[in-house]
Amino acid sequence: MSLGAFLERRRERRARAQAAVWLTRMGQGLTPGRQRALEHWLDDPVNSKEFSELRAILDVAAELRGGSRAMLAASVAAAASRQRPSLGTLWLAAVAATAVVVAASAGGLWLWGQGYLPRTYQTGVGQTASVVLPDGSMAYLNTDTRLRWVGSPGNRRVRLLRGEAFFEVVHEPTRPFRILLAHSEVRVLGTRFDVYRKRGGDVLVTVVSGTVSVEGLGEGARAKPSWMRRLTANEQIEYSPVGLISDVHPVLAANVIRWRQGIIETRGEPLAQFVRNLSRYTPQRIVIADPRAAHMQVGGAFSTRNVTATLDRIARIEPITVTHEDGELVLGYRSAGTGGRGVPR
C-alpha cells in the first residue's frame, strides 16, 4: 500500500470514529455551539461521507427489535464514549452493526447497499427539532411538522408532508437536493432556506442564502412544470396547488426564521392573522369573539413557547381581553374606559 493510500485510509477511519461521536452527541441533544461545530465538520467531504454511511447503518438498525438493536446501540456508544476514539474501535463497531443487520434481516444489508432506507422525522404541536439527514444536510423542524427522507446516495430527496422546515443543504454540484410537495418541487445545490407547507395546501418558500428553484407541477406521475421561479437571498414566494399567490418579492429572511429562537414577529398585521400563526404553537383553540378585536393591528416580537403569556402581553398594550373558557382562549374587545384585562385563572 502506498503512503498516500495509507494516509487516506487513516483519515477515513478517523472520520468514521468522529462520526460515531457526533451521532451519540445528537442523541443527547446539541448545544448551539456544538451544532455549529458539526456543520463545520460536515463541510469536509470525507467527514460527510463517513457520517452519512454510519447514519444509514443506524437507520437500518432502527427497524430492529430487542437484543439485536441493543447490541448495535452498545457497540456505537462504546466507540463514542472515548474522548479520543481509537481508529479501529469504530470500524469494529460498524462491522458489528452490519453483522447485526444481516443476522436480523437478510434483506436489510441489501437495502442499505442500494441506498438509504426511508426515514420520517416529526415534531408535535409546540415542539421544534433539528436533524441531520442521511446526506449530511441539516433540517430544523418547526411545530407540528412531518418530513420524510425518500432519497438514495445518488438522489437526495425529502417530502415535506406538513409543517415548516429550515434547511442547510450540503453543497454537492452533481447531486441536487429536492423537496417534494403536492404539485410542486423545490430544488437546490447547497443553500439555506425555509419551506412552510400550510394546512390549506399553500406553500411559502423563503431563501436565506444561495439560490433556490421552485417549480409548480401539473397532475400525474410525469407532470411537467407549469411554472418555475428562481429565488436568491432575502426573497420569498407563496403559491397554491393551482398557481402563484405572491410572485417573488423581497423579504427580511432573518425575521422569517426567528421561530428557531421561539419567536414570532409581526409588523402591523391584523390580530386575526397573527392568531392564525400563533395557534400553530398550542393545542388550545384561540377564538376571537369580537370582530372589533380581529381587525386590530399587532406589531412586535412575541414568544411562541408560552402562548398564554403572549396573549396576556398583547392585552396589556391593546384593548383586548383574554379569558379561559372550556379549554379555549377567547379574545374579546375592551371598550375605552373599561378597566382590567379580564383574565380569570
N, C-alpha and C positions, 0 to 999 in steps of 0.2 A: 504494500500500500504506500502510495506516495505521501510526502509530508503534507501536501495540500489537501489530499483526501482525508488524511488522519485528522487534520485541524478542523475540516468541515464536519466530520463525524462527531468530533468532540463538541463542537458548537451546537450541533443538533441535539446531542444528549443533554447539554446544559440547558438549552431552551426547553426541552421536554420536562426536566426537573423543575424549572421555574414555572412552567405551565401548571404543574400539579399544585404548586404553592398558591398560585393565583386562583385556581378553581376552588381550593379549600377556603381561601380568604373570602371569595364571593359568597360561599355558603354561609359564612359568618356575618356577612354584610360589609360593604366597603365604605370607608370614610371618603369625603370629597377629595382629600389629598391622595389617598390610595387609588381612587377612581382615575384621577389624572395620571398617576404613575402607570396604571395599567394601560391607559390609552397610549401613553408614550412608548411603553414596552411593546405594544402590538404594532407600532409603526414599522418595526423590523419584520421583513417578510418571513424570515426563518422562525421567529417567535410566533408570528401569526399562524403559520402552517402547523407547528407543533401544538399550539393551543387548540386549533380547530380539530386536529386529529384526535387529541385526547378527549376533547369535549364530545366528539362523535361517539367514541367508545362509551362514554358515560351516558350518552343519550340512549344507546342500545341497552345498556345496563339498567336504565330507568324502567325498562319493561320487565325486568327480572323480579323474582319474589324470594322471600325467605333467606336461607343461608347463602345462596349464590350472590344475591345483591349485597348482603352484609360483608361477604368476603371481599368483593370488589371495593366497596367503600373503605374497608380497613386497609387494603393494600395502598390505595391512593393517599389516604390520610397519613399512613406511616411514612410514605415518601415525603409528604409535605410538612411533616412535623419537625423535621430537622431545620435548624437555622441555616445551615449550609448543606443542602442536599447533595449526596454523593451522585456521581454521574451515572452509576449503574443501578441505583436503587429504583428510580422511576422507570427505567427500561424494564426491570424485572416486574414492576407493578403493572406496566402496560401489557407485558406478556401474560401475566396472571389474569388481568382483566379480559384479555382475548380468550384465554382458556376457559374462563368462567362463562363467557358468552357462548362459546362453542358447545360447552357441556350443557348449558341451559336450553339452547335452541340452535339446531343445526343450520337454520336459515339466518340467524342473527348476524354472523360474521359476513355472510354473503351480502346481506342488505347494507351493512356498513361499507363493504368494499365497493359497492356500486354507487354509493352516495350517502348523504346524511338522511337519517330517518326523520319523518315529520315530527315537529315538536311544538307544543302550544304553550304560550305564556299569557297570563291574565292577571288582572287586579280586580278587587271588589270595589264597591262604592266607597269613596273617600280614601282609597289606597293608591299609592304610587310604587313603582318598582323599576329597577334598572337590570337589564340582562345583556349578556354577551351572546350574540348569535353565532352559529357554527362557523361562519366565515371570519369571525373576529370583529365584526361591526357591533356597535353598541345601539341598544334600543331602550329608551326611557318611556315607561308606560304611565299614562295619566289614569285618573279614576275610571273604573268600570270599563276596562279595555281588554280586548282579546286579540292576540297576534299569533299567527301560526307560521312557522318556518316550513316551506314546502320545496326547498331548493336541493341542489346537489353540488358537488365540487365544481362543476363547470357551469352551473346555472343558479345564481344567487337570487332567490325569490322568497318573499313573505306575503301572506294575506292579512290585511287588516280587517278583521271581521266586525269589530265595533270599537268605538272609543277613539283615543288620541295617543299618538306615539311620536317622540322626537328621536330622530336617527342621526348617528355619527357613523358614516359608512367608510370602511377601509377602501382606499383608492386602489383599484385594480383595472387598468385600461382594457384588458381583454375579457373581463367578466363584469358586465353591467349589473347593478343591483336594482331589483324591481319590486315595487309594492303593488300588489294586485288588489283591486277593489271591484265592486259591482260596476260594470260598464266603464271602467277606466283603469289606467295604469300609470304609475309614477316610475320613471327610470333615471338612474344616476350612475356616475362612475365613482365618485368619492366626494362627499359633501356633508353639510349639517342642515337638516330641515325638519319641519313639523307637519304631520298629516293628521287631520281631525275628521273622522267619519261620524257625522251627526246621526241622531236617531232616525230622522226622516229620510236619510239617504244622501243628503247634500255632503259635499267634501270641501274642506278648506286646507290648502297647501301653502305653507309659509317657508321661505328659504332664508336661512341664517348666513350661510356661506356656500360658495360653489355654484353650480348650475344644475337645474332640475328640468327634466322634460315631462310634461303631463299630457296624456292622450285620452280623449274620450272615445270609447269603443261602442260599436253597434251590437246587435244581438247575434248569438250563435258562436260556436267554437272557433270559427275562422273570421271573426268580425274584423273589419278594417277600421282604422281610426277615422272618426267623424270630424274631429278637430284636434289640434295639437298646439301647445304653447310651451315656450321656454322661459324659465324664471331664473333670476340671479339674486344675489344677496339683497335682503330687505325688500323683497317683492312677494306678493300674495295673489292667489287666485281662488275663487269659490265657484263651484259648479254642482249641478244635479245630474241624475241619470239621463236627463233629456237635453242638457246643454249648459252653457255658461250662465251663471248668475251674476258674477262680477269678474270682468276680464282682469288681466294682470295689472296690478296697481302697487304703488309704493306703500310700505308699512314699516314701522319700527319693530323688527323681528324680535329683538331682545325682550320687548314687553309681552309679545305673544306667548313666549315660552317661560314666563315667570311662574307658571304653575309648578315648575320643577322646584321652586322655593316655597311652594304653598301659598302663592299669591295670585289673586285675580285682579286685573287692572282695567279700569273703565274711565273713559273721558266724556262725561256728559251724555251717557246713553239713558234711555227710559228705564225706570225701575223694573218694568215688566221684562225687558230684555236681560237686564242684569240678573234678575231672579232665575230666569231660564238657565243661564250659565252657572249660577251658584248652586242650583238644585242638583247638578251633576255630582256634587261632593257630599250629599247627605241622603240617607234613606227616608228621611222625613219629607212629607209633601209640604211645599210652601205655596200658600194661597193668597192672592191679592183680592181682598174682599171689597175694596172701594176703588172704582175706576179713577178717581182723582189721584190716588197713590200710584197707580200703574203708569201714569204719564209723567211723573216727576223725574227730573234729570238727576242722575247719580254720577259722581266722579271721584276718583281716588284709587288707592291700592288697598285691597282687603284680603284678609286671611281666608283660605279655603279649609283650614284644618279645624276651625270651630265656627260652624255656620251660624249657630245661635248668637254667638258673641259678635259676629259680623253684622247681623241684622240689628242687634241692640246698639251697635256703634252708629249705624245709619240713623236709627231712631233718635239718637241724641243730637243729630245735626240736621235732620229733616223732619217735617211734620207728619210722621207716620207712627203707628202703634204696632207692637208685636205682641200677640197673645198665643198661648198654647191651648189648643182645643182638640181633644181626642187624637193626640199624636201628631197633629198638624201644626205648622207655624202659620198663623193668619196675620196678614198685614192689613191694617186699616189706615184711615186718614185722620189726623188730628187737626181739627179746625183751630184757627187763630184764637188765642185766649184760653184754650183748653190746657190745663196743667197736667203734668205727669205723662208717662210713656205707656202706661197700661201694660205692664209686663208681669202678669201673675206667675208665681212659681208654685 
